[in-house]
Amino acid sequence: MAQGCMTGMQFAVNIADLTRDKLLGELLLTPVVPNRTVVKAERGRVDGGAVLLETDEQRARSIIAVIRIKWPKHLIRCYESKTGKAWKRI
């Protein structure tokens, strides 16, 4: 599998929400988004684009757990997908 997690589960973080905190994108996410692959996580929304986390599932879940320490789901939207087509907000 070329992108996402090796287990088939993929994770992404909403691009528009990354503007809330510069350090979030620069320090926490930059190492795991080398290709800056964008997915349409919320179809029908202007701000529904998300950047794919290109790392293993454990690291992706850990990054999202760190994000949740500071921001709730409605401020920084994170997603998971088994197929890469249907995304669920987590």
Summary of the structure (lengths in Angstrom):
residues: 90
radius of gyration: 11.7
end to end distance: 22.6
largest distance: 31.5
contacts: 264
relative contact order: 0.28
helix: 33%
strand: 21%
